[in-house]
Amino acid sequence: QDDMTYIDPNEPRYCLCNQVSYGEMICCDNPNCAIEWFHYGCVGITEAPKGKWYCPQCVAQMKKKSRK
């Protein structure tokens, strides 16, 4: 078994892609975010945005709530 391809099943998963932590990652500013950490590439950013950043799921939920 090649250690390079082995992924520890207990390693936490992050992001919309449900993969382990790698590369640059950003934390959603919603304290109730179910996922919290996201890979830059998966959410379409290349550098840390200024100010608060919310993941696509939280943005969608906030839009639903604001319509009420």
C-alpha positions in Angstrom: 0.0 0.0 0.0 1.4 3.4 -1.0 1.4 5.8 1.9 1.0 8.8 -0.4 -2.4 7.7 -1.6 -3.7 6.6 1.8 -6.0 9.1 3.4 -6.7 8.7 7.1 -10.5 8.1 7.4 -10.4 10.0 10.7 -8.9 13.1 9.2 -11.5 15.9 9.2 -13.1 16.8 5.9 -13.8 20.3 4.8 -15.3 22.4 2.1 -18.1 21.8 -0.5 -15.9 19.0 -2.0 -15.7 17.1 1.3 -11.9 16.6 1.1 -9.2 17.0 3.6 -7.3 20.2 4.3 -4.8 21.3 1.6 -3.5 24.5 0.1 -5.0 27.9 0.9 -8.2 27.7 2.8 -10.8 30.3 4.1 -13.1 30.2 7.0 -16.8 31.2 6.6 -17.6 34.2 8.9 -21.0 32.6 9.8 -20.5 31.2 13.3 -23.2 28.6 12.6 -21.7 27.4 9.3 -21.9 23.6 9.1 -18.6 23.3 7.1 -16.6 26.3 8.2 -13.4 25.8 6.1 -13.2 25.9 2.3 -10.5 25.5 -0.3 -9.9 28.7 -2.3 -10.3 26.9 -5.6 -13.7 25.3 -4.6 -15.3 28.7 -3.8 -13.7 30.6 -6.7 -11.2 32.9 -4.9 -7.5 33.3 -5.3 -6.7 35.5 -2.3 -8.3 36.4 1.1 -11.1 38.9 0.6 -11.2 42.1 2.6 -13.8 42.1 5.3 -16.2 39.2 6.1 -16.6 36.2 3.8 -19.5 33.8 3.7 -19.6 30.5 1.9 -22.1 29.8 -0.9 -24.4 27.8 1.4 -24.6 30.5 4.1 -25.1 33.2 1.4 -28.1 31.2 0.1 -29.5 30.8 3.6 -29.1 34.5 4.3 -30.9 35.4 1.1 -33.8 33.1 2.0 -34.1 34.7 5.5 -33.9 38.3 4.2 -37.0 37.7 1.9 -39.3 37.1 4.9 
